[in-house]
Amino acid sequence: MIGKCPNCNIMLKEPPFDNRTTNEVMITLRYRDRVDNNQSIGSIESKGYCEICDARLEDLEKQRTGNKAAP
């Protein structure tokens, strides 16, 4: 299992889960479809959300700061 989005690297099983895809199969299919068809994938920083898992930039920041606070 991949455990994280291949585009934005958000951990799929860690909160926050606000309207983002956590299903690894669906994420892999979306990612492979883009890669196999030579479609570009915008960065989460430039778009404000991930085109693969629908995570928002705020979700990624919350997860990063939350993981640092944990022992």
Secondary structure, DSSP 8 states (H G I E B T S, - for coil): ---B-TTT--BTTSS--TT----HHHHHHHHHHHHHTT-----HHHHSB-TTT--BHHHHHHHHHHHHH--
